[in-house]
Amino acid sequence: MDQILSANDRFLVGRWIEDARSWGSDDSEKTLLEYNARNQITLWGPDGEIRDYASKQWAGVVAGYYKPRWEFYASWLVECIQNKTQFDPNAFAEQIMAQVESPWTKSTSPYPTEPQGNPVEISRALFSKYLPVLQHPFFDKLWQQAQSKGKSHTQPERLYRRRMKQF
């Protein structure tokens, strides 16, 4: 997902961070402003007072923040199952904050400020990569159920191929 987002200048967290840093008069102030910019789009407060309140699906945030969060969550669940322990939401919240969320907001790792790649080419490559998954019988069944409920009339593969011919 980060790859396709990186191809559009409107979805670059690097621009958000660069703009925030530009208001600082010295390195210390620039670092504080970067922290505030990162915090606003993730935790919305130093202790995650309103997590994801202003979340953004931007290149850099998806790969650098949300993906590690999902990985941490999945690992935590696997560990609970393997250890036959109950999920403890308080312990989980404390650990994900310490290991994933807070470190990202305090990081000063740079992100691109200019688009990278051709969105049409990236889209085609992603379609080719995931087409076999979409052709799995499980998705056929989901599609048939959706059609029977009147939610859709065109399969995504056909719709995509028809639209891609325009390019």
Buried (B, 14 or more C-beta within 10 A) or exposed (E): EBBBBBBBEEBBBBBBBBEBBEEBEEEEEBBBBBBEBBBBBBBBEEEBEEBEEEBBEBBBBBBBBBBBBEEBEEEBEEEBEEEEEEEEEEEBBEEBBEEBBBEBBEEEEEBBBEBBEEBEEBBBBEBEEEEEEBEEEEBEEEBEEEEEEEEEEEBEBEEBEEEEEEE
